Structures are given as structure tokens and as C-alpha cells.
Amino acid sequence: QVQLVESGGGLVQPGGSLRLSCAASSVIFRFYDMGWYRQAPGKQRELVAGISSGSTPTKYADSVKGRFTISRDKAKNTVYLQMNSLKPEDTAVYYCNTDPSSTAWGQGTQVTVSS
């Protein structure tokens, strides 16, 4: 069964940084556009960053543009999300999936931005 495993979340103060990782269990994900999504309490899941199978182009939600950077390492079947200048409104559970989403969601990783 194909799995996506997210990691790297945690509690960080406003203005801080985190780097999320998403490890895919199958090399098939090398051929897919991938995305990082997030879901805050009481809100719908939203795509915050996307990356093509060839690593470019990338795309970002307006709310994270200039602060988040998505990247991928095909050799490691891993997608990353570097998050800088974090704000309390970035608090959410972060997930990765294909873009558009097409496979089972993983457990996600909790990001909490609070002083």
C-alpha cells in the first residue's frame, strides 16, 4: 500500500521556522506533481504549495508566498516544505499528497505557532 508520511512539525514562536518532510513509500510519486496542504480547526483543507514532477514550476497560496518554499528530492522520494516567518494563522495540521490529491491522506504533522 502506498503511504505518505509527514514529519517535522512542532511548536514554534511567531517569526520562527520549521522544515516539514514528506516521505513517499513508492517511487511512483516521482512522476506526480506534489503538494503540501493544511487544515486548521474548523476550516477546509487547502493547498498551500505545489511542485511539479520536474521540480519546476512551483506554486504557492497567497497567504504563504514569500515565506514558504517547497522542494523535492526524487532520489529520496521526499518532498519538503521550508516554512519561515511563521504566523499564528499558519497553525494547522499539514499534509502532503499529489496535486490534485489522488491518494490516501497520511496522518499529517501538527504545526503550532504561538508565543
N, C-alpha and C positions, 0 to 999 in steps of 0.2 A: 504494500500500500504506500502510495506516495505521501510523504509528510513534509510539512514546513514547520520549522522550529525557530521561534523568535527568542532572542535573549538581549540583554544589555540594558534593560530598563532599571528604574530606581527612583529614589527621591533626590531631587536637586533643587537648589535655590534659584530664584529668578536670576536670569543672566548666565546661568551655568550651561554646561554642555553634557551631552551623552552621545554614545555611539551604539546604535542598535545593529544587531546581526540577524540574518535570516538564513538558516541552512536548509537546503532542499535535499531530500533523500534520493532524488533521481536526476540523472544528467539531462533528462528531457527538458528540465527548466532552462537549460542553456539556450533553448530555441524560442523561448517565450519572452514577450515584454513582461516586466515585473513591476509591482507597485507596493508601496507602503500605504497602509490605511490606518485610520484611528477611529475609535468610538469612545466618546465621552459619555458620562452618565446622562441618560435621558435624551440622547441625541442619536441620529443615524450614523452608521459607519460611513466615513468619507475617505476618498483617495487624497493623500497629501503629496505624494511624489511618485513618479513613474520613470522607468528606464527601459529603453528598447533592448531587444535581444543583442544588438551590436554595441551596446553601452551608450550610444548617442543616437537620437537626441534624448534629453531628459525633460521632464515637465514637473511643475510644482503648483500647488494650490496657492492662491494669492496670499493666504494667511501665513505661509511659511517661506515664501520666496525670499531669497537673500539670506536666510538663516539656516535652512536645511539643505543637505547635499546627499543625493542618492548615488550609489555606485555599485558595481558588481565585480566579482572575481569568478569567472567561469571555471577556472581550474579547481576552485574550491566549492563550486555550486552554492555560492553565498552572495547575498545582496545586503548592502549596508545602508544605514541612514545616519549620517552625521548631523546632529542637532545642536546648534549654537544659539546663544542669546535666548534661551528658553524663557517662556512666559507662563504664568499660571493657566492661561487658556489653552496651553499645549497639553495639559493634564488629560490623559486618556489611556486606554489600552491600545497598543499599537500592534498591527498585524501585517504580514506580507502575504501576497497572493499574486497570481498572474494579473495582468491588466489588459482587458477587464477580467474580473475574478472568475475562475473556472474550476477551482478545485476546493477540497475541504479546507475550512479555516483551521489554523493551529490554535494553540492556547493564547497566543498573544503575549505581550510583555507590558507590564504596567509602568507608565511614566507619570510621576507626580512632581509638579513644580510648585513649590511652596516654601515660604520663609518660616 
